[in-house]
Amino acid sequence: MARTQNPLPLRRTTILVTLLLMAITASAQDPSWTTITSFAHPGEMLSHGDYLYLATSGGLLITEGADDPGTRYVNTDGLGTSELTDVIVADDGQIWLTGKGYVIRFDPENPRSCPVFDNEGKLVELTCLVDDGNYLWIGSDRGLILFDKHTDGGQIEDSYGFFGSLNPNPRVNDILLTPDSIWIATSVGLATARRTNPTALKAPAAWTSFDPPEPQYPRFLRVTRFENKIYAGTENGFFELRLPPAHPD
């Protein structure tokens, strides 16, 4: 009598092959990372034209994507420093950088760096910058700087260290410009002022200051505006600032 072969081994084989194919497919669809740069600390990124600009603690990297190793610029290439903190494109298309002690008008062929010193002749750490037409507003580890973009290729116009009732000369971590005001996120609180007359900002009374929502976390890291409301990030969270109805912002 003919014997019927047990189909169980075949089914097991089929199941194993199916599971293997499913695992390979799932693996191929999983997210993966491609290393662009191994610089110690990435600062800010800017997408401009066909390129991505990365300001890092090891210099500036310009790349077209994952398949492009990119071009690196450091202090010896004319930047003045390799410890960069921010990169922006101004309204005229000019790329600007900040870093440890320098404001940099970036040109791949001929970067121009402007050193920033304190009263003791030491380089000031610059943290961030925003464009305001003829000027740049620049944050530093001891306050705010107004930088003229056009005179003599760029020069410091003024500096500010007193912001309402906040402790003087705080570190400015972020800057927000609204149509006629400036907001700064600092290491000791949040502050805002009208910027139509920059000279007036030397007076502490020109600024309205806001203490942190949690006194044990005084350091503000970011400030932004969304749908006419002000939002700020601290070391411990993200908060909406509820302003009195009479406040201009």
Phi, psi and omega in degrees: 000133180294142180257140178271127181291138179293119184281356186300313179302322179296318180295320178299317179298316180299317180297317181296318179296318179298314179297321179296317179295321178296320180294319179296317180297316180297320180296321181292335182268349180294147175298150177218159182246140174242127182289124176264316179210145178253021178304151190300315186217115177283135177265262181245160178236145180224126173262118184216121184064231180264010189235156172247126180255127179241116175269119185228174178286355178246014179120190179258130175245129177244124184220157175261000178144190187296331181274358181250118180296341176085170177244132184253137176237133182232189184301323182285352176268009177107001181282336183089328178212153173260350182269090184261150183237333183207156176215132178223165169246127181282174184295340178266007179090358180284135176273133177235146179231153167236156179197198181286099174090359186219140164259132189234121169274110190270127171223123183307328182272331185206075177296146178238119182249139179244115181287149178235118182247154172271187183293343180261007178081015179263146179294137180268138176280120178264137191250327186196165177205152175223154183266139180225046180078257180282346186233161167245136169263127187235130174273149178220178180280006177214028175137210188237144181232137172255124187241124177279119185284337194252326183292123180053033179079002179127128179202159179288129180267317181196170176218156186220137181225359183239121187229089180061229182267006180289154175303140185296155174052051178283165173284128178263115185264338182202153182226136176234129173254126170255178187311318177226015181231166174233139175241141176230137174261119186239177181286351182233001180157189182246145180214154179215155178200159170291137181249012180293336177231088185303328180299325182293341183286356175292333182276130178304328183292345179287346184254143168256125184249155181227125177289156179295151179294336178233108186304331181285350177234076186282346190276115173273134182254326183217151172217137180211168179237135179215122180052048177063022174239149180261130177238142182221143179251135176248187177293344188235012178161182182237131190227149171264132178266118179270112184267150173299151183303330183279351183289137186298334181256000000 
